Every structure is written in C-alpha cells, then in structure tokens.
C-alpha cells in the first residue's frame, strides 16, 4: 500500500517568503486564524477599499463610446 503524500501548505508554497511573512503579521494583527480568511480580507480591502472610501460601482458602465445628442439626424 502506498503512503499518502505529506500535507503541503499551498499558500506558503505559492507565495514568496516576504509576502507569506507579511500575511502572518496581518493575521496576528487582525486576529484571523486561517490563511484563506486573511487573504479574503486583504483582497476585499485591496479591491473595495475601507469604509468611506469605496470606489463607484464599475459594473454598470459600458465599454462602448459615448453618443451625444439624439439618435435621429437633425
């Protein structure tokens, strides 16, 4: 029977040592237990800012050029 592969911390494996160390410090400061919860909180802060500095919702904007005036020719 084969031995099961040892557990690998995917977060630690994929991040540089400097970034992983920063993540651990963030977890300690915020009182967060898991790496995934800390990364979720960091992404939320990065994408949406903090309370009072939320950017406008960009999902309702069109990528097409703006048209001024009426659609009918004068």
Buried (B, 14 or more C-beta within 10 A) or exposed (E): EEEEEEEEEEBBEEBEEEEBEEBEEBBEEEEBEEBEEBBEBBEEEEEEEEEEEEEEEEEEEEEEEEEEEEEEEE
